[in-house]
Amino acid sequence: MEFAHAAHQSMSPVSLHKPTRIPGNVSCSLGRRDGVGVMQPKRQVGLRDGGKKEVKREVQERLGSEQLLKFEREGHVCVRGLFDEEEMGALAAAVSGEAKREILNAYRHRVAVLCPGVDPFSLHSVAEAEAVIRQQGTDELGFLQSFNLHQKSEDVRRWASHPRLVAMVADLLGAKKVRLYQDCLFQKMPGFGVTNWHSDLNMVPLDTNSFLTVWIPLRSLDKTDSSLHFASGSHRDFALAYWQNNQGMANLESRGYSIADYPCMALGDVSIHHGWTLHWAPEQPGSGPARAAWTVSYFADGARILESRHARRKLQEEDGWSYRAWRKDLREGQVARHPLLPLVYPPGVDNAKQHKGVRRKR
Ligand SMILES: O=C(O)CCC(=O)C(=O)O
């Protein structure tokens, strides 16, 4: 078994146990099965952000103390109906519209990860990139990633800082102030391979435990779709990284994690995982539609940039394209405050004022 805290795709897949089906899941007789880009909003839906009290009530309705405890203990949770169908139509249209413009870059990113030595910017079409991955890839193509669509689209930015979403995140992190770390669209085309076991914080240059990712499928998912599978409690397995070296960390079989997934998700359901929770996703069947999930990652304000001089291991650099633009402006050990890591909670913060002192390098 390979090093499990490794990146999404640079390592071969591992299989721990069969997933435990979570009781109480909705049935799989879900509605539409639109692929990314197909779903259209019935009309332009504004962000129904209501007042602070209304948001708080809405979040409490969906995220009771049981869910908070589950997240704390297991490192993942599914929140049903965070967005309604109309909201999801608008969100999916904003995200997939932007992602379509970024498709060549998404393929280039896979080339950068899977084909060491190939200059991804020497490739000028998706077909060229696919051919290079087929011929020189160190692993099969598991997904495409389009990073930080919120930096290109005002609409996407507004969804990433939706008051209901960020209030829920603040509750789960137990944080007074929350920053947006990145957003990323994960697309699995029909027949794409697995997403390997990994934990997100292994690829994040921040020295923090207060980090999570919200995974938002852009259509309803049934049992045949590639959903995330989580090693419950792995985010609290301090002993793993403390006592084991890289080889030791590769052997997860003996650690007795139970593996859980949420195989049926209706449109508007989201899952959330802690930054250290190990997770993976199986292949997307070749016969059905694509599966696309928009992920948004957040961290509690106050986290510092990783200091390499005391590090036990090297940061996995697979997601470097996502953070390069702000990382170069900040020193190791410095608190991670930057205009590209905006404060999204509490709502209404003036980010321009907040980041006045940050110098941007070219
Ligand atoms: O959607 C996927 O296949 C992978 C998503 C993932 O690894 C994540 O959200 O951290």
The ligand as an SDF file (V2000), in Angstrom:
LIG
                    3D

 10  9  0  0  0  0  0  0  0  0999 V2000
  -13.9450   14.7490   -6.2470 O   0  0  0  0  0  0  0  0  0  0  0  0
  -12.9370   14.0530   -6.1650 C   0  0  0  0  0  0  0  0  0  0  0  0
  -12.7670   13.0300   -6.8360 O   0  0  0  0  0  0  0  0  0  0  0  0
  -11.8400   14.4110   -5.2240 C   0  0  0  0  0  0  0  0  0  0  0  0
  -12.1850   15.5270   -4.3060 C   0  0  0  0  0  0  0  0  0  0  0  0
  -11.2090   15.6700   -3.2060 C   0  0  0  0  0  0  0  0  0  0  0  0
  -10.2470   14.9700   -3.0760 O   0  0  0  0  0  0  0  0  0  0  0  0
  -11.4320   16.7350   -2.2270 C   0  0  0  0  0  0  0  0  0  0  0  0
  -12.4740   17.3950   -2.2810 O   0  0  0  0  0  0  0  0  0  0  0  0
  -10.5650   16.9120   -1.3540 O   0  0  0  0  0  0  0  0  0  0  0  0
  1  2  2  0
  2  3  1  0
  2  4  1  0
  4  5  1  0
  5  6  1  0
  6  7  2  0
  6  8  1  0
  8  9  2  0
  8 10  1  0
M  END
$$$$
